[in-house]
Amino acid sequence: MDTFTIGGDLEVRRLGFGAMRITGKGIWGPPHDPEEAKRVLRRVVELDVNLIDTADSYGPEVSENLIAEALYPYPDGLVIATKGGLRRTGPGEWPRDARPERLKECCEASLRRLRLERIDLYQLHSPDPKVPLEDSLGALRDLQDEGKIRHIGVSNVSAEQLDRAQAVVDVVTVQNRYNLVDRSSEDVLEACERAGLGFIPWFPLATGDLARPGGPVDELASAHEATPGQLALAWLLARSPVMLPIPGTASIDHLEENVAGQRISLDGEDLERLAAAA
Ligand SMILES: NC(=O)c1ccc[n+]([C@@H]2O[C@H](COP(=O)([O-])OP(=O)(O)OC[C@H]3O[C@@H](n4cnc5c(N)ncnc54)[C@H](OP(=O)(O)O)[C@@H]3O)[C@@H](O)[C@H]2O)c1
């Protein structure tokens, strides 16, 4: 499997796993079958995936707790990337709170839940319009200085916010929504490529109308004997060497299908067709 080195010292396979979907409906509360969620997590590791993305807000707390219950003590080389900076007030509700004192509390709680002394990749979940971005990142820099965070990432940022973040801390990854049908973060992806930062696209499986029967994704998927989701992942991996997709699922079958998607190799003509269609 193709790899990328985050922050100069964390080598990960480029296809990761998003652990948001192993919670209840609306990313609220426990999943209906916690044992199955733990089996999915163990299968992630068996399949040689070694980047797991989570957040304190998934559940909240549920996703991080399940990861620790399923995988601790962690295998060598497993990178758990978590995030802080959102609150949960109910299913589907995600108010922002990236005050420095709050981020420090979030990180301490994630360390406890994940049973770690240091988090390999800690991401600011989203800039908080009520808090200067520099203040939020200053808190993460303090945590890094204290040895509680190895590397810092940002999420849901514009290119201008990424520039401001890089002036305060060494940003090593950016996590933004990006997929075949939503390329609004193209400028942020290009900034990551120039700076050698990992780009973690969330909602990577989206294909929207492109996957309609007879549509370009549907046709190419059939030609490659793949599903539209596998094609979406193959396209992301081909799009940039800094791309680190983290498809999420609560199903072992879907996990296996997604991991198999990285074997599909798209040629220049396939990529041009997809670019033209999108
Ligand atoms: N930074 C942020 O603000 C942010 C926001 C959203 C997500 N994320 C991260 O990004 C990760 C991925 O994002 P996402 O969950 O929104 O999008 P996604 O991974 O593109 O899609 C997940 C959805 O697709 C389904 N699915 C997965 N594999 C499938 C397959 N092979 N066949 C059919 N359906 C399949 C899942 O349902 P099943 O469980 O039924 O498979 C789930 O409903 C999350 O886990 C999280 O770590 C970050």
The ligand as an SDF file (V2000), in Angstrom:
LIG
                    3D

 48 52  0  0  0  0  0  0  0  0999 V2000
  -13.5330   17.3230   10.0650 N   0  0  0  0  0  0  0  0  0  0  0  0
  -14.8340   17.2840    9.9490 C   0  0  0  0  0  0  0  0  0  0  0  0
  -15.5310   18.2750   10.1410 O   0  0  0  0  0  0  0  0  0  0  0  0
  -15.4780   15.9910    9.5370 C   0  0  0  0  0  0  0  0  0  0  0  0
  -16.8370   15.9540    9.1720 C   0  0  0  0  0  0  0  0  0  0  0  0
  -17.3840   14.7140    8.7860 C   0  0  0  0  0  0  0  0  0  0  0  0
  -16.6030   13.5660    8.8060 C   0  0  0  0  0  0  0  0  0  0  0  0
  -15.2920   13.6370    9.1910 N   0  0  0  0  0  0  0  0  0  0  0  0
  -14.4170   12.4420    9.2070 C   0  0  0  0  0  0  0  0  0  0  0  0
  -14.4370   11.8800    7.9000 O   0  0  0  0  0  0  0  0  0  0  0  0
  -14.8130   10.5220    7.9540 C   0  0  0  0  0  0  0  0  0  0  0  0
  -15.5770   10.1760    6.7000 C   0  0  0  0  0  0  0  0  0  0  0  0
  -16.6450   11.0840    6.4970 O   0  0  0  0  0  0  0  0  0  0  0  0
  -18.1540   10.6360    6.3390 P   0  0  0  0  0  0  0  0  0  0  0  0
  -18.4560    9.5100    7.2500 O   0  0  0  0  0  0  0  0  0  0  0  0
  -18.9870   11.8580    6.4490 O   0  0  0  0  0  0  0  0  0  0  0  0
  -18.2250   10.1840    4.8180 O   0  0  0  0  0  0  0  0  0  0  0  0
  -17.9180    8.8380    4.0160 P   0  0  0  0  0  0  0  0  0  0  0  0
  -16.9050    8.0390    4.7100 O   0  0  0  0  0  0  0  0  0  0  0  0
  -17.6710    9.2770    2.6160 O   0  0  0  0  0  0  0  0  0  0  0  0
  -19.3300    8.0940    4.0160 O   0  0  0  0  0  0  0  0  0  0  0  0
  -19.8000    7.3620    5.1110 C   0  0  0  0  0  0  0  0  0  0  0  0
  -21.1870    6.8230    4.7610 C   0  0  0  0  0  0  0  0  0  0  0  0
  -21.0880    5.9490    3.6660 O   0  0  0  0  0  0  0  0  0  0  0  0
  -21.5540    4.6450    4.0410 C   0  0  0  0  0  0  0  0  0  0  0  0
  -20.6030    3.6890    3.4600 N   0  0  0  0  0  0  0  0  0  0  0  0
  -19.2990    3.5120    3.7710 C   0  0  0  0  0  0  0  0  0  0  0  0
  -18.7420    2.5670    3.0180 N   0  0  0  0  0  0  0  0  0  0  0  0
  -19.7150    2.1100    2.2000 C   0  0  0  0  0  0  0  0  0  0  0  0
  -19.7570    1.1150    1.1930 C   0  0  0  0  0  0  0  0  0  0  0  0
  -18.6600    0.4130    0.8610 N   0  0  0  0  0  0  0  0  0  0  0  0
  -20.9520    0.8880    0.5680 N   0  0  0  0  0  0  0  0  0  0  0  0
  -22.0410    1.5950    0.8900 C   0  0  0  0  0  0  0  0  0  0  0  0
  -22.0670    2.5580    1.8390 N   0  0  0  0  0  0  0  0  0  0  0  0
  -20.9070    2.8160    2.4970 C   0  0  0  0  0  0  0  0  0  0  0  0
  -21.5630    4.6100    5.5320 C   0  0  0  0  0  0  0  0  0  0  0  0
  -22.6210    3.8120    6.0060 O   0  0  0  0  0  0  0  0  0  0  0  0
  -22.3830    2.3180    6.6090 P   0  0  0  0  0  0  0  0  0  0  0  0
  -21.9520    2.4900    8.0170 O   0  0  0  0  0  0  0  0  0  0  0  0
  -23.7030    1.6890    6.4450 O   0  0  0  0  0  0  0  0  0  0  0  0
  -21.3300    1.6700    5.7600 O   0  0  0  0  0  0  0  0  0  0  0  0
  -21.8190    6.0770    5.8770 C   0  0  0  0  0  0  0  0  0  0  0  0
  -23.2090    6.3540    5.8580 O   0  0  0  0  0  0  0  0  0  0  0  0
  -15.6180   10.4090    9.2480 C   0  0  0  0  0  0  0  0  0  0  0  0
  -15.6370    9.0850    9.7530 O   0  0  0  0  0  0  0  0  0  0  0  0
  -14.8760   11.3350   10.1540 C   0  0  0  0  0  0  0  0  0  0  0  0
  -13.7290   10.6730   10.6920 O   0  0  0  0  0  0  0  0  0  0  0  0
  -14.7260   14.8220    9.5430 C   0  0  0  0  0  0  0  0  0  0  0  0
  1  2  1  0
  2  3  2  0
  2  4  1  0
  4  5  1  0
  4 48  2  0
  5  6  2  0
  6  7  1  0
  7  8  2  0
  8  9  1  0
  8 48  1  0
  9 10  1  0
  9 46  1  0
 10 11  1  0
 11 12  1  0
 11 44  1  0
 12 13  1  0
 13 14  1  0
 14 15  2  0
 14 16  1  0
 14 17  1  0
 17 18  1  0
 18 19  2  0
 18 20  1  0
 18 21  1  0
 21 22  1  0
 22 23  1  0
 23 24  1  0
 23 42  1  0
 24 25  1  0
 25 26  1  0
 25 36  1  0
 26 27  1  0
 26 35  1  0
 27 28  2  0
 28 29  1  0
 29 30  1  0
 29 35  2  0
 30 31  1  0
 30 32  2  0
 32 33  1  0
 33 34  2  0
 34 35  1  0
 36 37  1  0
 36 42  1  0
 37 38  1  0
 38 39  2  0
 38 40  1  0
 38 41  1  0
 42 43  1  0
 44 45  1  0
 44 46  1  0
 46 47  1  0
M  CHG  2   8   1  16  -1
M  END
$$$$
